[in-house]
């Protein structure tokens, strides 16, 4: 596997897990979204994530300031997309927020591989970065839900601030692992991403369902 092939193939290492998570998380929400909008929001997420990644790559020299500035930038992209007039105060916006966030997070797998300058023979570093990147995908899916829920409730500012606060531990962890040159510790990101994703999909998303639908979803997920 050549150096040129690795970054290109890594794009699919982000998109495939994101699509699997999306498929699993949408179970029980049939009728609360349009397939076309799910597809579009996922694609817009990838595009927004790519633009955000480019901006961050060229501004990484800002140093420790990225701990606060990058979360604002990334969550602002999601907010701008989800806060369009046709999605305001709509339950489906919460679901589209999930799709948007997962698409957004998928782009950070190839970015992480490129930024870490991983070579094909760096097997353990490659695996650790991939695992950490999956945590990032889950995290962005979760924050997409938060923002979508804020748009649905008409409380966007509140939930935008929440996403920034939830994002700070992630960028702080990035700073510490990069500063001390211990990239392999980034596997801890998957634990944080998993916790935030669990909360968003189990505590926030179900609020758009009626009680009967919640019972039906609980039975389907337990089987």
Protein Blocks (a to p, Z undefined) as FASTA:
>chain_A
ZZklmmmmmmmmmmmmmmmmmmmmmgopaoiacfklmmmmmmmmmmmmmmmmmmmmmmmm
nommlmmmmmmmmmmmmmmmmmgfklgopaklmmmmmmmmmmmmmmmmmmmmmmnopafk
lmmlmmmmmmmmmmmmmmmmmmmmmmmmmmmnopmmmmmmmmmmmmmmmmmmmmmmmmno
paklmmmmmmmmmmmmmmmmmmmmmmmpcfklmmmmmmmmmZZ
